[in-house]
Amino acid sequence: MRDKLWDTQNIVLQELLTDLRAGAQLTQKQLSKQLNRPQSYVSKYESGERKLTLREIRAIAICCGSNLVELITDYEEELNLIEE
């Protein structure tokens, strides 16, 4: 059961980060350039192949015109909807 919850939480985060980038009208390549990383970095975390640190998540949020607090709030709201 724990693995399923963990997987769900990771999927929610992946989707939020992908939506955040798309909402900022950035391509993976544009975002990766702002982050000073290769395009594959963005592709891998969006597909779930790569896990991110809190520092990396914060940098992504900022580059997309958001912040960590807003992202975490959205994350918690999404998880609450799933858990209901």
ZAMARGU-4260 file (C-alpha; in steps of 0.2 Angstrom, whole numbers, plus 5000, padded with zeros to 4 digits):
<rodrens>
0) 5000/5000/5000 | 5014/5012/5004 | 5022/5010/4987 | 5005/5014/4979 | 5004/5030/4989
5) 5022/5035/4985 | 5019/5032/4967 | 5003/5043/4967 | 5012/5057/4976 | 5026/5056/4963
10) 5014/5057/4949 | 5005/5072/4956 | 5021/5081/4958 | 5026/5076/4940 | 5010/5083/4933
15) 5011/5099/4943 | 5028/5103/4937 | 5024/5099/4919 | 5008/5110/4920 | 5018/5124/4929
20) 5030/5124/4914 | 5017/5123/4901 | 5007/5137/4910 | 5023/5148/4909 | 5023/5144/4891
25) 5040/5137/4892 | 5046/5122/4882 | 5057/5109/4890 | 5072/5117/4881 | 5068/5135/4887
30) 5066/5129/4905 | 5082/5119/4905 | 5092/5134/4898 | 5085/5144/4913 | 5090/5131/4925
35) 5107/5129/4916 | 5104/5110/4914 | 5102/5099/4898 | 5084/5097/4891 | 5085/5079/4896
40) 5085/5085/4914 | 5067/5092/4912 | 5062/5077/4902 | 5067/5065/4915 | 5059/5073/4930
45) 5043/5076/4920 | 5042/5057/4915 | 5047/5051/4932 | 5064/5044/4928 | 5073/5057/4939
50) 5069/5062/4957 | 5071/5080/4962 | 5078/5089/4978 | 5068/5102/4986 | 5081/5115/4980
55) 5078/5109/4962 | 5059/5110/4964 | 5061/5128/4971 | 5072/5133/4956 | 5059/5126/4944
60) 5045/5135/4952 | 5054/5151/4952 | 5059/5149/4933 | 5041/5146/4929 | 5035/5162/4938
65) 5029/5154/4954 | 5036/5149/4971 | 5038/5135/4982 | 5024/5139/4993 | 5011/5140/4979
70) 5018/5124/4972 | 5017/5115/4988 | 4999/5122/4991 | 4994/5115/4974 | 5002/5099/4978
75) 4993/5097/4994 | 4976/5101/4986 | 4978/5088/4973 | 4983/5075/4985 | 4968/5079/4996
80) 4957/5077/4981 | 4964/5060/4978 | 4963/5054/4996 | 4944/5059/4997
</rodrens>
